[in-house]
Amino acid sequence: RREYEASLEELRALLKSLGSGIQVSLYTADGDPEDAILSTAETEQVETIFVTSRYRQLKRRTTIPIAVVPGTLLLPVDSSHDVLRIVDDVAREAQESDSSVVVLGVVPVHLYSRSETREMQAVQESTNAMMNTVVAMLRDKGVEAKALLRSGYPDDEILRAAREFSVLSIVFPDGGIAPSELRKAAHVLLADREQTHFPLLFVPSA
């Protein structure tokens, strides 16, 4: 509820600065978001409902035209092969929401001491290779994809990139056998929802 109220205040400020000459009404509701959207749309007799990809399934529940707002998905990767299991799902999500994908390669430099420079370089090279592989796979599927390599604490770098690109959601592979820094980062972000204002999408392998 605190996150929701903070977002509402941001929206009020945004509408005040951009909405000159535009008639705007704000509604709030408790309950199921989809039901609230449809109920308000029917009561107010709106002509079009603009939604993010999260609510694109509303098309099945109403005759009111639904416009899915394009955006950007953030897909963090590391030197492991975990992400390869979900590339098809990420491509499908991007296509259905008309979104692009930022593939973020994250090198956890905090794990390496000064004497482990070669090990860190090897991880950086393999992360870079995995990132470029995923970008190529997404582009082959007709998805606009961009590569971005960062070094640092994974949760910090993921949040920094999410803010930089104003992403619709951050996508992680769900499951896997070996522990990884990305999996730890995902749980950190999931636990600290007051700081993480982006939807987290955990995609299970087939």
C-alpha positions as a Markdown table, in Angstrom:
| # | Residue | x | y | z |
|---|---|---|---|---|
| 1 | Arg | 0.0 | 0.0 | 0.0 |
| 2 | Arg | 2.9 | 2.4 | 0.7 |
| 3 | Glu | 4.3 | 1.7 | -2.7 |
| 4 | Tyr | 1.0 | 2.3 | -4.3 |
| 5 | Glu | 0.5 | 5.6 | -2.5 |
| 6 | Ala | 4.0 | 6.7 | -3.4 |
| 7 | Ser | 3.2 | 5.9 | -7.1 |
| 8 | Leu | 0.0 | 7.8 | -6.9 |
| 9 | Glu | 1.7 | 10.9 | -5.6 |
| 10 | Glu | 4.3 | 10.6 | -8.5 |
| 11 | Leu | 1.4 | 10.3 | -10.9 |
| 12 | Arg | -0.4 | 13.4 | -9.5 |
| 13 | Ala | 2.8 | 15.4 | -9.8 |
| 14 | Leu | 3.4 | 14.2 | -13.4 |
| 15 | Leu | -0.2 | 15.0 | -14.5 |
| 16 | Lys | 0.1 | 18.4 | -12.9 |
| 17 | Ser | 3.2 | 19.2 | -14.9 |
| 18 | Leu | 2.1 | 17.6 | -18.2 |
| 19 | Gly | -1.6 | 17.8 | -18.1 |
| 20 | Ser | -2.2 | 21.5 | -18.9 |
| 21 | Gly | -5.5 | 21.8 | -20.8 |
| 22 | Ile | -6.2 | 18.1 | -20.5 |
| 23 | Gln | -9.2 | 16.9 | -18.4 |
| 24 | Val | -7.9 | 14.2 | -16.0 |
| 25 | Ser | -9.7 | 12.1 | -13.4 |
| 26 | Leu | -7.9 | 9.9 | -10.8 |
| 27 | Tyr | -9.6 | 6.8 | -9.4 |
| 28 | Thr | -8.5 | 4.5 | -6.6 |
| 29 | Ala | -9.8 | 1.1 | -5.8 |
| 30 | Asp | -9.1 | -1.9 | -3.6 |
| 31 | Gly | -9.4 | -5.4 | -4.9 |
| 32 | Asp | -8.4 | -7.3 | -8.1 |
| 33 | Pro | -6.6 | -4.9 | -10.5 |
| 34 | Glu | -8.1 | -6.4 | -13.6 |
| 35 | Asp | -11.7 | -6.2 | -12.2 |
| 36 | Ala | -11.1 | -2.6 | -11.1 |
| 37 | Ile | -9.8 | -1.6 | -14.5 |
| 38 | Leu | -12.7 | -3.1 | -16.4 |
| 39 | Ser | -15.3 | -1.8 | -13.9 |
| 40 | Thr | -14.0 | 1.8 | -14.1 |
| 41 | Ala | -13.6 | 1.6 | -17.9 |
| 42 | Glu | -17.2 | 0.5 | -18.3 |
| 43 | Thr | -18.6 | 3.0 | -15.8 |
| 44 | Glu | -16.8 | 5.9 | -17.4 |
| 45 | Gln | -17.5 | 4.6 | -20.9 |
| 46 | Val | -13.9 | 4.9 | -22.1 |
| 47 | Glu | -13.0 | 4.3 | -25.7 |
| 48 | Thr | -9.5 | 2.7 | -25.2 |
| 49 | Ile | -7.7 | 1.2 | -22.2 |
| 50 | Phe | -3.9 | 1.6 | -22.2 |
| 51 | Val | -2.1 | -1.0 | -20.2 |
| 52 | Thr | 1.4 | -2.4 | -19.7 |
| 53 | Ser | 2.2 | -6.0 | -20.8 |
| 54 | Arg | 1.2 | -7.2 | -17.4 |
| 55 | Tyr | -2.5 | -6.7 | -18.2 |
| 56 | Arg | -2.5 | -7.5 | -21.9 |
| 57 | Gln | -4.8 | -10.5 | -21.1 |
| 58 | Leu | -7.6 | -8.1 | -20.5 |
| 59 | Lys | -8.2 | -8.3 | -24.3 |
| 60 | Arg | -10.0 | -11.6 | -23.6 |
| 61 | Arg | -12.4 | -10.0 | -21.1 |
| 62 | Thr | -13.8 | -6.9 | -22.8 |
| 63 | Thr | -14.9 | -5.5 | -26.1 |
| 64 | Ile | -13.2 | -2.2 | -25.3 |
| 65 | Pro | -10.0 | -1.8 | -27.3 |
| 66 | Ile | -6.9 | -2.6 | -25.3 |
| 67 | Ala | -3.6 | -0.8 | -26.2 |
| 68 | Val | -0.5 | -2.5 | -24.8 |
| 69 | Val | 2.1 | 0.2 | -24.1 |
| 70 | Pro | 5.5 | -0.8 | -25.5 |
| 71 | Gly | 8.4 | -0.8 | -23.1 |
| 72 | Thr | 11.7 | -2.4 | -22.2 |
| 73 | Leu | 12.4 | -5.8 | -20.5 |
| 74 | Leu | 15.6 | -6.2 | -18.5 |
| 75 | Leu | 17.2 | -9.6 | -18.7 |
| 76 | Pro | 20.3 | -10.0 | -16.4 |
| 77 | Val | 22.8 | -12.7 | -17.4 |
| 78 | Asp | 26.0 | -14.1 | -15.9 |
| 79 | Ser | 28.6 | -16.6 | -17.1 |
| 80 | Ser | 26.2 | -19.5 | -16.5 |
| 81 | His | 23.8 | -21.1 | -19.0 |
| 82 | Asp | 20.7 | -20.7 | -16.9 |
| 83 | Val | 19.3 | -17.9 | -19.1 |
| 84 | Leu | 19.4 | -20.0 | -22.3 |
| 85 | Arg | 16.4 | -22.0 | -20.9 |
| 86 | Ile | 14.1 | -19.0 | -21.0 |
| 87 | Val | 15.1 | -17.1 | -24.1 |
| 88 | Asp | 12.0 | -18.4 | -26.0 |
| 89 | Asp | 9.8 | -17.2 | -23.2 |
| 90 | Val | 11.5 | -13.8 | -23.0 |
| 91 | Ala | 11.1 | -13.4 | -26.8 |
| 92 | Arg | 7.4 | -14.3 | -26.6 |
| 93 | Glu | 6.9 | -11.8 | -23.8 |
| 94 | Ala | 8.7 | -9.1 | -25.7 |
| 95 | Gln | 6.7 | -9.8 | -28.9 |
| 96 | Glu | 3.4 | -9.8 | -27.1 |
| 97 | Ser | 4.0 | -6.5 | -25.4 |
| 98 | Asp | 5.9 | -4.9 | -28.4 |
| 99 | Ser | 8.9 | -4.4 | -26.1 |
| 100 | Ser | 12.6 | -4.4 | -26.6 |
| 101 | Val | 15.1 | -6.2 | -24.3 |
| 102 | Val | 18.2 | -5.0 | -22.6 |
| 103 | Val | 20.4 | -8.0 | -21.9 |
| 104 | Leu | 22.5 | -7.0 | -18.9 |
| 105 | Gly | 25.8 | -8.9 | -18.4 |
| 106 | Val | 26.8 | -8.7 | -14.7 |
| 107 | Val | 30.3 | -9.4 | -13.5 |
| 108 | Pro | 30.4 | -9.7 | -9.7 |
| 109 | Val | 33.9 | -8.2 | -9.2 |
| 110 | His | 33.5 | -8.1 | -5.4 |
| 111 | Leu | 34.1 | -11.9 | -5.4 |
| 112 | Tyr | 37.7 | -11.5 | -6.6 |
| 113 | Ser | 40.8 | -10.2 | -4.9 |
| 114 | Arg | 43.7 | -8.4 | -6.6 |
| 115 | Ser | 45.5 | -11.7 | -7.0 |
| 116 | Glu | 42.6 | -13.2 | -8.9 |
| 117 | Thr | 42.7 | -10.8 | -11.9 |
| 118 | Arg | 42.9 | -13.7 | -14.4 |
| 119 | Glu | 40.0 | -15.5 | -12.9 |
| 120 | Met | 37.9 | -12.3 | -13.0 |
| 121 | Gln | 38.9 | -11.7 | -16.6 |
| 122 | Ala | 37.8 | -15.2 | -17.5 |
| 123 | Val | 34.4 | -14.6 | -15.9 |
| 124 | Gln | 34.1 | -11.3 | -17.6 |
| 125 | Glu | 34.8 | -12.9 | -21.0 |
| 126 | Ser | 32.4 | -15.8 | -20.5 |
| 127 | Thr | 29.7 | -13.3 | -19.3 |
| 128 | Asn | 30.3 | -11.1 | -22.3 |
| 129 | Ala | 30.0 | -14.2 | -24.6 |
| 130 | Met | 26.8 | -15.3 | -22.9 |
| 131 | Met | 25.3 | -11.8 | -23.2 |
| 132 | Asn | 26.1 | -11.6 | -26.9 |
| 133 | Thr | 24.7 | -15.1 | -27.5 |
| 134 | Val | 21.4 | -14.2 | -25.9 |
| 135 | Val | 21.2 | -10.9 | -27.8 |
| 136 | Ala | 21.8 | -12.8 | -31.1 |
| 137 | Met | 19.2 | -15.4 | -30.2 |
| 138 | Leu | 16.6 | -12.7 | -29.4 |
| 139 | Arg | 17.4 | -10.8 | -32.6 |
| 140 | Asp | 17.0 | -14.0 | -34.6 |
| 141 | Lys | 13.5 | -14.2 | -33.2 |
| 142 | Gly | 12.7 | -10.7 | -34.4 |
| 143 | Val | 13.1 | -9.0 | -31.0 |
| 144 | Glu | 15.0 | -5.7 | -30.6 |
| 145 | Ala | 17.8 | -6.4 | -28.2 |
| 146 | Lys | 20.7 | -4.5 | -26.7 |
| 147 | Ala | 23.8 | -5.7 | -24.8 |
| 148 | Leu | 25.0 | -3.9 | -21.7 |
| 149 | Leu | 28.0 | -5.2 | -19.6 |
| 150 | Arg | 28.4 | -4.0 | -16.1 |
| 151 | Ser | 30.7 | -4.9 | -13.2 |
| 152 | Gly | 29.8 | -4.6 | -9.5 |
| 153 | Tyr | 27.3 | -6.0 | -7.0 |
| 154 | Pro | 24.6 | -7.7 | -9.2 |
| 155 | Asp | 21.6 | -6.3 | -7.4 |
| 156 | Asp | 23.0 | -2.7 | -7.5 |
| 157 | Glu | 23.8 | -3.0 | -11.2 |
| 158 | Ile | 20.4 | -4.5 | -12.1 |
| 159 | Leu | 18.6 | -1.7 | -10.3 |
| 160 | Arg | 20.8 | 0.9 | -11.9 |
| 161 | Ala | 20.1 | -0.4 | -15.4 |
| 162 | Ala | 16.4 | -0.7 | -14.6 |
| 163 | Arg | 16.2 | 2.9 | -13.7 |
| 164 | Glu | 18.3 | 4.0 | -16.6 |
| 165 | Phe | 16.0 | 2.3 | -19.1 |
| 166 | Ser | 12.7 | 2.7 | -17.2 |
| 167 | Val | 12.0 | -1.0 | -17.7 |
| 168 | Leu | 8.6 | -2.6 | -17.6 |
| 169 | Ser | 9.9 | -5.6 | -15.7 |
| 170 | Ile | 13.1 | -7.4 | -14.7 |
| 171 | Val | 13.2 | -11.1 | -15.9 |
| 172 | Phe | 15.0 | -13.9 | -14.1 |
| 173 | Pro | 15.2 | -17.6 | -14.8 |
| 174 | Asp | 13.4 | -19.5 | -12.0 |
| 175 | Gly | 15.0 | -22.6 | -10.7 |
| 176 | Gly | 18.3 | -24.1 | -11.6 |
| 177 | Ile | 20.7 | -26.3 | -9.7 |
| 178 | Ala | 23.9 | -24.3 | -9.0 |
| 179 | Pro | 23.7 | -21.2 | -6.8 |
| 180 | Ser | 24.6 | -18.0 | -8.6 |
| 181 | Glu | 25.2 | -14.3 | -7.8 |
| 182 | Leu | 22.2 | -13.5 | -10.0 |
| 183 | Arg | 19.9 | -15.8 | -8.1 |
| 184 | Lys | 21.1 | -14.1 | -4.9 |
| 185 | Ala | 20.5 | -10.7 | -6.4 |
| 186 | Ala | 17.0 | -11.7 | -7.5 |
| 187 | His | 16.1 | -12.7 | -3.9 |
| 188 | Val | 17.6 | -9.5 | -2.5 |
| 189 | Leu | 15.4 | -7.5 | -4.9 |
| 190 | Leu | 12.4 | -9.6 | -4.0 |
| 191 | Ala | 13.0 | -9.0 | -0.3 |
| 192 | Asp | 13.5 | -5.3 | -0.6 |
| 193 | Arg | 10.3 | -4.2 | -2.5 |
| 194 | Glu | 10.4 | -0.7 | -1.0 |
| 195 | Gln | 13.6 | 0.0 | -3.0 |
| 196 | Thr | 12.7 | -2.1 | -6.0 |
| 197 | His | 9.8 | -0.4 | -7.8 |
| 198 | Phe | 10.0 | -2.7 | -10.8 |
| 199 | Pro | 8.0 | -5.8 | -11.4 |
| 200 | Leu | 10.1 | -9.0 | -11.1 |
| 201 | Leu | 9.2 | -11.8 | -13.5 |
| 202 | Phe | 10.5 | -15.3 | -12.6 |
| 203 | Val | 10.2 | -17.6 | -15.7 |
| 204 | Pro | 10.4 | -21.3 | -15.0 |
| 205 | Ser | 12.1 | -23.6 | -17.4 |
| 206 | Ala | 9.8 | -25.8 | -19.5 |
